[in-house]
Amino acid sequence: MSGDQPCGARGGGGPTRHTEHTVELDKDGSQVPVTRSWTGPCGTCHGSGQG
């Protein structure tokens, strides 16, 4: 896709909400699910809004 066209992945918007799910160990060594969320650049357009 050309850099002149709006990013189809975000409908022309740049930032997107990311969510990461992992399993980590707590202080007792037990596995606990962890979810982290943040707003950042789209993986397709890297925040420019262009794809």
GROMACS elastic network, one bead per residue, 0.5 to 0.9 nm:
[ bonds ]
;  ai    aj funct       b0    kb
    1     4     6  0.84157   500
    1     5     6  0.72456   500
    1     7     6  0.86204   500
    1    51     6  0.60387   500
    2     5     6  0.57874   500
    2     6     6  0.88547   500
    2    50     6  0.81086   500
    2    51     6  0.64661   500
    3     6     6  0.77967   500
    3     7     6  0.84338   500
    3    45     6  0.86183   500
    3    50     6  0.54759   500
    3    51     6  0.53713   500
    4    50     6  0.63132   500
    4    51     6  0.74290   500
    5     8     6  0.83237   500
    5    12     6  0.83231   500
    5    49     6  0.85894   500
    5    50     6  0.56245   500
    5    51     6  0.59855   500
    6     9     6  0.88259   500
    6    10     6  0.83584   500
    6    11     6  0.67479   500
    6    13     6  0.79377   500
    6    45     6  0.89256   500
    6    48     6  0.89781   500
    6    49     6  0.58370   500
    6    51     6  0.56982   500
    7    10     6  0.57949   500
    7    11     6  0.58549   500
    7    13     6  0.71363   500
    7    14     6  0.79105   500
    7    44     6  0.73930   500
    7    45     6  0.62553   500
    7    48     6  0.83015   500
    7    49     6  0.52689   500
    8    12     6  0.64257   500
    8    13     6  0.88510   500
    8    44     6  0.87756   500
    8    49     6  0.87038   500
    8    50     6  0.82730   500
    8    51     6  0.67051   500
    9    12     6  0.77305   500
    9    13     6  0.85038   500
    9    42     6  0.79834   500
    9    43     6  0.88687   500
    9    44     6  0.68585   500
    9    45     6  0.82075   500
    9    51     6  0.78992   500
   10    13     6  0.50905   500
   10    14     6  0.67354   500
   10    15     6  0.81855   500
   10    16     6  0.75148   500
   10    42     6  0.75523   500
   10    44     6  0.86948   500
   10    45     6  0.86739   500
   10    49     6  0.73314   500
   11    14     6  0.86650   500
   11    49     6  0.79773   500
   12    48     6  0.86000   500
   12    50     6  0.65621   500
   12    51     6  0.82377   500
   13    16     6  0.78764   500
   13    42     6  0.86491   500
   13    47     6  0.76865   500
   13    48     6  0.78103   500
   13    50     6  0.82293   500
   14    40     6  0.84118   500
   14    41     6  0.61996   500
   14    42     6  0.61152   500
   14    45     6  0.69751   500
   14    46     6  0.71075   500
   14    48     6  0.52305   500
   14    50     6  0.77247   500
   15    39     6  0.64367   500
   15    40     6  0.51941   500
   15    42     6  0.57127   500
   15    46     6  0.80058   500
   15    47     6  0.52737   500
   15    48     6  0.81906   500
   15    49     6  0.79293   500
   16    38     6  0.84728   500
   16    39     6  0.55586   500
   16    40     6  0.56249   500
   16    41     6  0.60473   500
   16    42     6  0.55363   500
   16    43     6  0.88356   500
   16    47     6  0.81008   500
   17    37     6  0.71046   500
   17    38     6  0.58618   500
   17    40     6  0.64926   500
   17    41     6  0.84945   500
   17    42     6  0.83575   500
   18    36     6  0.82523   500
   18    37     6  0.55738   500
   18    38     6  0.53927   500
   18    39     6  0.59535   500
   18    40     6  0.70286   500
   18    41     6  0.89595   500
   18    42     6  0.86695   500
   19    35     6  0.69331   500
   19    36     6  0.57279   500
   19    38     6  0.66718   500
   19    39     6  0.88169   500
   20    34     6  0.81674   500
   20    35     6  0.56703   500
   20    36     6  0.52041   500
   20    37     6  0.63686   500
   20    38     6  0.88563   500
   21    33     6  0.72395   500
   21    34     6  0.58675   500
   21    36     6  0.66337   500
   21    37     6  0.89124   500
   22    32     6  0.85025   500
   22    33     6  0.59437   500
   22    34     6  0.52645   500
   22    35     6  0.64680   500
   22    36     6  0.84216   500
   23    31     6  0.61783   500
   23    32     6  0.55402   500
   23    34     6  0.57917   500
   23    35     6  0.86611   500
   24    29     6  0.88282   500
   24    30     6  0.80762   500
   24    31     6  0.55022   500
   24    32     6  0.54826   500
   24    33     6  0.64392   500
   24    34     6  0.67898   500
   25    28     6  0.75367   500
   25    29     6  0.51299   500
   25    30     6  0.52735   500
   25    32     6  0.60443   500
   25    33     6  0.87482   500
   26    29     6  0.52585   500
   26    30     6  0.54977   500
   26    31     6  0.64320   500
   26    32     6  0.66043   500
   27    30     6  0.75074   500
   28    31     6  0.89317   500
   40    43     6  0.89731   500
   40    46     6  0.83648   500
   40    47     6  0.73210   500
   41    44     6  0.84274   500
   41    45     6  0.73775   500
   41    48     6  0.78533   500
   42    45     6  0.55625   500
   42    47     6  0.53636   500
   42    48     6  0.82994   500
   42    49     6  0.82002   500
   43    46     6  0.53610   500
   43    47     6  0.79817   500
   44    47     6  0.82639   500
   44    49     6  0.89128   500
   44    50     6  0.85460   500
   44    51     6  0.63636   500
   45    48     6  0.55903   500
   45    49     6  0.58302   500
   45    50     6  0.55323   500
   46    49     6  0.76698   500
   46    50     6  0.84842   500
   46    51     6  0.86989   500
   47    50     6  0.79713   500
   48    51     6  0.79716   500
